[in-house]
Amino acid sequence: MKRSTLLTIAAVLAFAAFLLWSTLGGQKAECEVCVSFNGRSNCATASAPSEAEAARSAQNTACGVLAAGMAETINCGNAVPTRQQCRTT
């Protein structure tokens, strides 16, 4: 292989590693949240820089399957979770 090809491959791999590190490095908390809404239940997991953000994101994700339309999405997002378990990394 040419030297320029190897340098290009190395640069692309370095950039990909940097993106992975910067994306995952800020995730300090991970939460699993279960929600019951309209007679159905769903659980989801999310990670974020803080526990509150991770819990909110997990609840929004869980509600995505349960709610139809904006009003139901908001109501589901405001519902009290049936289970919430968080851990910091």
A tleap script that builds the chain and sets N, CA, C and O, in Angstrom:
source leaprc.protein.ff14SB
mol = sequence {
  NMET LYS ARG SER THR LEU LEU THR ILE ALA
  ALA VAL LEU ALA PHE ALA ALA PHE LEU LEU
  TRP SER THR LEU GLY GLY GLN LYS ALA GLU
  CYS GLU VAL CYS VAL SER PHE ASN GLY ARG
  SER ASN CYS ALA THR ALA SER ALA PRO SER
  GLU ALA GLU ALA ALA ARG SER ALA GLN ASN
  THR ALA CYS GLY VAL LEU ALA ALA GLY MET
  ALA GLU THR ILE ASN CYS GLY ASN ALA VAL
  PRO THR ARG GLN GLN CYS ARG THR CTHR
}
set mol.1.N position { 0.834 -1.180 0.000 }
set mol.1.CA position { 0.000 0.000 0.000 }
set mol.1.C position { 0.879 1.243 0.000 }
set mol.1.O position { 1.992 1.260 0.525 }
set mol.2.N position { 0.332 2.265 -0.605 }
set mol.2.CA position { 1.046 3.537 -0.619 }
set mol.2.C position { 1.027 4.162 0.770 }
set mol.2.O position { 0.151 3.889 1.589 }
set mol.3.N position { 2.007 4.995 1.000 }
set mol.3.CA position { 2.109 5.673 2.288 }
set mol.3.C position { 0.924 6.618 2.489 }
set mol.3.O position { 0.412 6.727 3.603 }
set mol.4.N position { 0.485 7.297 1.444 }
set mol.4.CA position { -0.641 8.221 1.572 }
set mol.4.C position { -1.934 7.485 1.916 }
set mol.4.O position { -2.768 8.012 2.652 }
set mol.5.N position { -2.105 6.290 1.398 }
set mol.5.CA position { -3.284 5.488 1.711 }
set mol.5.C position { -3.271 5.079 3.180 }
set mol.5.O position { -4.299 5.146 3.854 }
set mol.6.N position { -2.124 4.661 3.671 }
set mol.6.CA position { -2.005 4.278 5.076 }
set mol.6.C position { -2.254 5.476 5.993 }
set mol.6.O position { -2.891 5.332 7.036 }
set mol.7.N position { -1.765 6.637 5.621 }
set mol.7.CA position { -1.989 7.837 6.425 }
set mol.7.C position { -3.472 8.220 6.431 }
set mol.7.O position { -4.002 8.646 7.457 }
set mol.8.N position { -4.123 8.070 5.306 }
set mol.8.CA position { -5.552 8.373 5.226 }
set mol.8.C position { -6.353 7.418 6.105 }
set mol.8.O position { -7.250 7.845 6.832 }
set mol.9.N position { -6.035 6.143 6.040 }
set mol.9.CA position { -6.717 5.149 6.869 }
set mol.9.C position { -6.479 5.439 8.349 }
set mol.9.O position { -7.405 5.354 9.155 }
set mol.10.N position { -5.247 5.779 8.705 }
set mol.10.CA position { -4.924 6.101 10.098 }
set mol.10.C position { -5.692 7.342 10.557 }
set mol.10.O position { -6.178 7.381 11.688 }
set mol.11.N position { -5.806 8.346 9.702 }
set mol.11.CA position { -6.530 9.564 10.061 }
set mol.11.C position { -8.016 9.282 10.253 }
set mol.11.O position { -8.628 9.808 11.183 }
set mol.12.N position { -8.600 8.466 9.392 }
set mol.12.CA position { -10.016 8.124 9.515 }
set mol.12.C position { -10.256 7.330 10.800 }
set mol.12.O position { -11.231 7.591 11.506 }
set mol.13.N position { -9.404 6.387 11.110 }
set mol.13.CA position { -9.549 5.607 12.341 }
set mol.13.C position { -9.384 6.486 13.575 }
set mol.13.O position { -10.112 6.319 14.553 }
set mol.14.N position { -8.439 7.415 13.540 }
set mol.14.CA position { -8.242 8.326 14.664 }
set mol.14.C position { -9.470 9.212 14.863 }
set mol.14.O position { -9.886 9.449 15.997 }
set mol.15.N position { -10.044 9.697 13.780 }
set mol.15.CA position { -11.234 10.532 13.861 }
set mol.15.C position { -12.414 9.736 14.414 }
set mol.15.O position { -13.163 10.242 15.250 }
set mol.16.N position { -12.583 8.510 13.960 }
set mol.16.CA position { -13.662 7.660 14.458 }
set mol.16.C position { -13.495 7.379 15.955 }
set mol.16.O position { -14.471 7.393 16.704 }
set mol.17.N position { -12.270 7.128 16.382 }
set mol.17.CA position { -11.996 6.891 17.799 }
set mol.17.C position { -12.306 8.137 18.620 }
set mol.17.O position { -12.858 8.040 19.715 }
set mol.18.N position { -11.950 9.309 18.091 }
set mol.18.CA position { -12.250 10.560 18.791 }
set mol.18.C position { -13.757 10.771 18.919 }
set mol.18.O position { -14.231 11.174 19.981 }
set mol.19.N position { -14.511 10.507 17.862 }
set mol.19.CA position { -15.966 10.655 17.921 }
set mol.19.C position { -16.572 9.713 18.955 }
set mol.19.O position { -17.442 10.118 19.726 }
set mol.20.N position { -16.129 8.485 18.976 }
set mol.20.CA position { -16.628 7.516 19.945 }
set mol.20.C position { -16.304 7.963 21.365 }
set mol.20.O position { -17.165 7.907 22.243 }
set mol.21.N position { -15.087 8.401 21.595 }
set mol.21.CA position { -14.666 8.853 22.922 }
set mol.21.C position { -15.459 10.076 23.363 }
set mol.21.O position { -15.925 10.130 24.502 }
set mol.22.N position { -15.617 11.051 22.485 }
set mol.22.CA position { -16.324 12.277 22.867 }
set mol.22.C position { -17.810 12.031 23.073 }
set mol.22.O position { -18.429 12.700 23.900 }
set mol.23.N position { -18.391 11.098 22.353 }
set mol.23.CA position { -19.809 10.788 22.512 }
set mol.23.C position { -20.063 10.032 23.806 }
set mol.23.O position { -20.977 10.376 24.555 }
set mol.24.N position { -19.277 9.024 24.072 }
set mol.24.CA position { -19.505 8.185 25.239 }
set mol.24.C position { -18.857 8.712 26.503 }
set mol.24.O position { -19.263 8.340 27.604 }
set mol.25.N position { -17.866 9.563 26.369 }
set mol.25.CA position { -17.154 10.077 27.532 }
set mol.25.C position { -18.001 10.961 28.424 }
set mol.25.O position { -17.751 11.029 29.628 }
set mol.26.N position { -18.990 11.636 27.875 }
set mol.26.CA position { -19.826 12.526 28.657 }
set mol.26.C position { -20.990 11.838 29.333 }
set mol.26.O position { -21.724 12.479 30.085 }
set mol.27.N position { -21.180 10.568 29.092 }
set mol.27.CA position { -22.303 9.834 29.656 }
set mol.27.C position { -21.917 9.314 31.033 }
set mol.27.O position { -21.262 8.279 31.152 }
set mol.28.N position { -22.323 10.029 32.065 }
set mol.28.CA position { -21.936 9.676 33.431 }
set mol.28.C position { -22.992 8.876 34.182 }
set mol.28.O position { -22.680 8.242 35.191 }
set mol.29.N position { -24.230 8.894 33.712 }
set mol.29.CA position { -25.317 8.183 34.394 }
set mol.29.C position { -26.106 7.367 33.378 }
set mol.29.O position { -26.243 7.749 32.216 }
set mol.30.N position { -26.617 6.242 33.844 }
set mol.30.CA position { -27.451 5.386 33.008 }
set mol.30.C position { -28.681 4.993 33.812 }
set mol.30.O position { -28.564 4.561 34.959 }
set mol.31.N position { -29.853 5.140 33.219 }
set mol.31.CA position { -31.111 4.821 33.906 }
set mol.31.C position { -31.963 3.896 33.053 }
set mol.31.O position { -32.005 4.001 31.827 }
set mol.32.N position { -32.637 2.990 33.740 }
set mol.32.CA position { -33.671 2.181 33.110 }
set mol.32.C position { -34.988 2.611 33.737 }
set mol.32.O position { -35.129 2.614 34.960 }
set mol.33.N position { -35.944 2.971 32.904 }
set mol.33.CA position { -37.237 3.460 33.377 }
set mol.33.C position { -38.340 2.634 32.732 }
set mol.33.O position { -38.320 2.381 31.528 }
set mol.34.N position { -39.296 2.219 33.543 }
set mol.34.CA position { -40.476 1.512 33.043 }
set mol.34.C position { -41.696 2.394 33.282 }
set mol.34.O position { -41.845 2.996 34.346 }
set mol.35.N position { -42.566 2.461 32.274 }
set mol.35.CA position { -43.747 3.321 32.332 }
set mol.35.C position { -44.969 2.506 31.938 }
set mol.35.O position { -44.918 1.704 31.005 }
set mol.36.N position { -46.069 2.716 32.657 }
set mol.36.CA position { -47.370 2.156 32.275 }
set mol.36.C position { -48.240 3.318 31.822 }
set mol.36.O position { -48.374 4.321 32.523 }
set mol.37.N position { -48.834 3.168 30.631 }
set mol.37.CA position { -49.663 4.234 30.076 }
set mol.37.C position { -50.700 3.619 29.154 }
set mol.37.O position { -50.373 2.792 28.302 }
set mol.38.N position { -51.945 4.021 29.325 }
set mol.38.CA position { -53.056 3.505 28.511 }
set mol.38.C position { -53.144 1.979 28.537 }
set mol.38.O position { -53.445 1.352 27.522 }
set mol.39.N position { -52.880 1.387 29.702 }
set mol.39.CA position { -53.004 -0.056 29.850 }
set mol.39.C position { -51.840 -0.871 29.303 }
set mol.39.O position { -51.885 -2.101 29.318 }
set mol.40.N position { -50.808 -0.205 28.824 }
set mol.40.CA position { -49.624 -0.913 28.298 }
set mol.40.C position { -48.392 -0.458 29.055 }
set mol.40.O position { -48.375 0.627 29.637 }
set mol.41.N position { -47.365 -1.287 29.044 }
set mol.41.CA position { -46.116 -0.965 29.733 }
set mol.41.C position { -44.939 -1.116 28.793 }
set mol.41.O position { -44.972 -1.916 27.858 }
set mol.42.N position { -43.897 -0.339 29.050 }
set mol.42.CA position { -42.664 -0.435 28.276 }
set mol.42.C position { -41.516 0.070 29.135 }
set mol.42.O position { -41.696 0.950 29.976 }
set mol.43.N position { -40.348 -0.490 28.917 }
set mol.43.CA position { -39.138 -0.064 29.616 }
set mol.43.C position { -38.099 0.372 28.588 }
set mol.43.O position { -38.074 -0.124 27.462 }
set mol.44.N position { -37.247 1.304 28.993 }
set mol.44.CA position { -36.170 1.776 28.126 }
set mol.44.C position { -34.986 2.194 28.989 }
set mol.44.O position { -35.140 2.528 30.164 }
set mol.45.N position { -33.811 2.168 28.389 }
set mol.45.CA position { -32.577 2.569 29.051 }
set mol.45.C position { -31.954 3.712 28.279 }
set mol.45.O position { -31.994 3.740 27.049 }
set mol.46.N position { -31.373 4.660 29.012 }
set mol.46.CA position { -30.692 5.793 28.381 }
set mol.46.C position { -29.525 6.227 29.257 }
set mol.46.O position { -29.517 5.985 30.464 }
set mol.47.N position { -28.550 6.864 28.641 }
set mol.47.CA position { -27.424 7.422 29.386 }
set mol.47.C position { -27.292 8.896 29.044 }
set mol.47.O position { -27.641 9.331 27.946 }
set mol.48.N position { -26.782 9.657 30.005 }
set mol.48.CA position { -26.635 11.102 29.847 }
set mol.48.C position { -25.620 11.608 30.866 }
set mol.48.O position { -25.174 10.852 31.730 }
set mol.49.N position { -25.257 12.881 30.767 }
set mol.49.CA position { -24.301 13.436 31.733 }
set mol.49.C position { -24.813 13.444 33.178 }
set mol.49.O position { -24.012 13.339 34.107 }
set mol.50.N position { -26.121 13.565 33.385 }
set mol.50.CA position { -26.655 13.562 34.750 }
set mol.50.C position { -27.753 12.500 34.871 }
set mol.50.O position { -28.322 12.045 33.879 }
set mol.51.N position { -28.028 12.125 36.127 }
set mol.51.CA position { -29.043 11.108 36.379 }
set mol.51.C position { -30.430 11.602 35.963 }
set mol.51.O position { -31.218 10.834 35.412 }
set mol.52.N position { -30.730 12.860 36.217 }
set mol.52.CA position { -32.038 13.412 35.854 }
set mol.52.C position { -32.245 13.394 34.340 }
set mol.52.O position { -33.325 13.046 33.862 }
set mol.53.N position { -31.215 13.767 33.593 }
set mol.53.CA position { -31.317 13.751 32.126 }
set mol.53.C position { -31.456 12.330 31.600 }
set mol.53.O position { -32.224 12.088 30.669 }
set mol.54.N position { -30.726 11.391 32.183 }
set mol.54.CA position { -30.809 9.997 31.744 }
set mol.54.C position { -32.202 9.432 32.019 }
set mol.54.O position { -32.758 8.722 31.181 }
set mol.55.N position { -32.771 9.746 33.194 }
set mol.55.CA position { -34.106 9.256 33.535 }
set mol.55.C position { -35.149 9.849 32.593 }
set mol.55.O position { -36.039 9.140 32.125 }
set mol.56.N position { -35.043 11.131 32.318 }
set mol.56.CA position { -36.004 11.795 31.430 }
set mol.56.C position { -35.911 11.209 30.008 }
set mol.56.O position { -36.930 10.958 29.364 }
set mol.57.N position { -34.698 11.001 29.542 }
set mol.57.CA position { -34.504 10.451 28.202 }
set mol.57.C position { -35.039 9.024 28.108 }
set mol.57.O position { -35.661 8.656 27.112 }
set mol.58.N position { -34.798 8.222 29.142 }
set mol.58.CA position { -35.303 6.848 29.153 }
set mol.58.C position { -36.827 6.833 29.173 }
set mol.58.O position { -37.446 6.008 28.500 }
set mol.59.N position { -37.442 7.743 29.943 }
set mol.59.CA position { -38.901 7.791 29.990 }
set mol.59.C position { -39.463 8.228 28.640 }
set mol.59.O position { -40.454 7.669 28.172 }
set mol.60.N position { -38.846 9.209 28.020 }
set mol.60.CA position { -39.305 9.639 26.691 }
set mol.60.C position { -39.210 8.506 25.676 }
set mol.60.O position { -40.094 8.341 24.836 }
set mol.61.N position { -38.138 7.732 25.757 }
set mol.61.CA position { -37.958 6.610 24.845 }
set mol.61.C position { -39.016 5.530 25.101 }
set mol.61.O position { -39.592 4.982 24.161 }
set mol.62.N position { -39.263 5.231 26.375 }
set mol.62.CA position { -40.284 4.235 26.715 }
set mol.62.C position { -41.663 4.693 26.251 }
set mol.62.O position { -42.469 3.884 25.791 }
set mol.63.N position { -41.931 5.980 26.371 }
set mol.63.CA position { -43.238 6.510 25.963 }
set mol.63.C position { -43.411 6.531 24.449 }
set mol.63.O position { -44.542 6.563 23.963 }
set mol.64.N position { -42.345 6.514 23.715 }
set mol.64.CA position { -42.432 6.544 22.262 }
set mol.64.C position { -43.241 5.395 21.694 }
set mol.64.O position { -43.893 5.545 20.661 }
set mol.65.N position { -43.207 4.260 22.351 }
set mol.65.CA position { -43.947 3.079 21.905 }
set mol.65.C position { -45.391 3.110 22.416 }
set mol.65.O position { -46.291 2.552 21.787 }
set mol.66.N position { -45.601 3.759 23.549 }
set mol.66.CA position { -46.903 3.710 24.214 }
set mol.66.C position { -47.859 4.813 23.796 }
set mol.66.O position { -49.075 4.634 23.864 }
set mol.67.N position { -47.336 5.938 23.370 }
set mol.67.CA position { -48.172 7.108 23.108 }
set mol.67.C position { -48.341 7.347 21.616 }
set mol.67.O position { -47.450 7.064 20.816 }
set mol.68.N position { -49.509 7.879 21.262 }
set mol.68.CA position { -49.783 8.247 19.876 }
set mol.68.C position { -50.207 9.713 19.868 }
set mol.68.O position { -51.221 10.069 20.470 }
set mol.69.N position { -49.458 10.540 19.208 }
set mol.69.CA position { -49.790 11.952 19.149 }
set mol.69.C position { -49.094 12.752 20.230 }
set mol.69.O position { -48.560 12.200 21.192 }
set mol.70.N position { -49.112 14.063 20.055 }
set mol.70.CA position { -48.390 14.949 20.961 }
set mol.70.C position { -48.989 14.966 22.360 }
set mol.70.O position { -48.247 14.927 23.342 }
set mol.71.N position { -50.309 15.023 22.476 }
set mol.71.CA position { -50.941 15.090 23.793 }
set mol.71.C position { -50.632 13.840 24.621 }
set mol.71.O position { -50.301 13.947 25.802 }
set mol.72.N position { -50.738 12.665 24.014 }
set mol.72.CA position { -50.425 11.430 24.737 }
set mol.72.C position { -48.943 11.357 25.084 }
set mol.72.O position { -48.584 10.871 26.157 }
set mol.73.N position { -48.085 11.828 24.198 }
set mol.73.CA position { -46.645 11.820 24.474 }
set mol.73.C position { -46.332 12.678 25.688 }
set mol.73.O position { -45.541 12.283 26.545 }
set mol.74.N position { -46.948 13.845 25.764 }
set mol.74.CA position { -46.728 14.730 26.918 }
set mol.74.C position { -47.277 14.095 28.195 }
set mol.74.O position { -46.615 14.111 29.232 }
set mol.75.N position { -48.484 13.536 28.119 }
set mol.75.CA position { -49.082 12.891 29.297 }
set mol.75.C position { -48.251 11.697 29.765 }
set mol.75.O position { -48.049 11.514 30.965 }
set mol.76.N position { -47.778 10.902 28.843 }
set mol.76.CA position { -46.950 9.752 29.199 }
set mol.76.C position { -45.629 10.220 29.817 }
set mol.76.O position { -45.150 9.639 30.791 }
set mol.77.N position { -45.052 11.268 29.242 }
set mol.77.CA position { -43.800 11.807 29.778 }
set mol.77.C position { -43.941 12.357 31.180 }
set mol.77.O position { -42.970 12.394 31.936 }
set mol.78.N position { -45.152 12.788 31.538 }
set mol.78.CA position { -45.407 13.318 32.881 }
set mol.78.C position { -45.886 12.257 33.857 }
set mol.78.O position { -46.032 12.536 35.047 }
set mol.79.N position { -46.134 11.044 33.377 }
set mol.79.CA position { -46.592 9.961 34.254 }
set mol.79.C position { -45.466 9.534 35.194 }
set mol.79.O position { -44.285 9.630 34.863 }
set mol.80.N position { -45.863 9.065 36.365 }
set mol.80.CA position { -44.886 8.555 37.332 }
set mol.80.C position { -44.415 7.182 36.852 }
set mol.80.O position { -45.244 6.307 36.601 }
set mol.81.N position { -43.099 6.974 36.719 }
set mol.81.CA position { -42.594 5.672 36.264 }
set mol.81.C position { -42.967 4.556 37.243 }
set mol.81.O position { -43.008 4.772 38.455 }
set mol.82.N position { -43.236 3.377 36.714 }
set mol.82.CA position { -43.510 2.234 37.572 }
set mol.82.C position { -42.218 1.675 38.163 }
set mol.82.O position { -42.230 1.049 39.224 }
set mol.83.N position { -41.113 1.905 37.471 }
set mol.83.CA position { -39.809 1.481 37.975 }
set mol.83.C position { -38.757 2.398 37.389 }
set mol.83.O position { -38.808 2.751 36.211 }
set mol.84.N position { -37.802 2.780 38.223 }
set mol.84.CA position { -36.677 3.603 37.756 }
set mol.84.C position { -35.435 3.157 38.509 }
set mol.84.O position { -35.392 3.170 39.739 }
set mol.85.N position { -34.444 2.768 37.755 }
set mol.85.CA position { -33.183 2.321 38.353 }
set mol.85.C position { -32.040 3.017 37.638 }
set mol.85.O position { -31.870 2.857 36.429 }
set mol.86.N position { -31.258 3.787 38.377 }
set mol.86.CA position { -30.152 4.537 37.798 }
set mol.86.C position { -28.834 4.137 38.443 }
set mol.86.O position { -28.785 3.703 39.594 }
set mol.87.N position { -27.778 4.296 37.673 }
set mol.87.CA position { -26.433 4.079 38.207 }
set mol.87.C position { -25.487 5.074 37.531 }
set mol.87.O position { -25.682 5.453 36.376 }
set mol.88.N position { -24.488 5.474 38.255 }
set mol.88.CA position { -23.494 6.388 37.693 }
set mol.88.C position { -22.264 5.589 37.304 }
set mol.88.O position { -21.912 4.598 37.943 }
set mol.89.N position { -21.620 6.047 36.238 }
set mol.89.CA position { -20.434 5.346 35.753 }
set mol.89.C position { -19.187 6.134 36.017 }
set mol.89.O position { -18.092 5.690 35.673 }
savepdb mol mol.pdb
quit
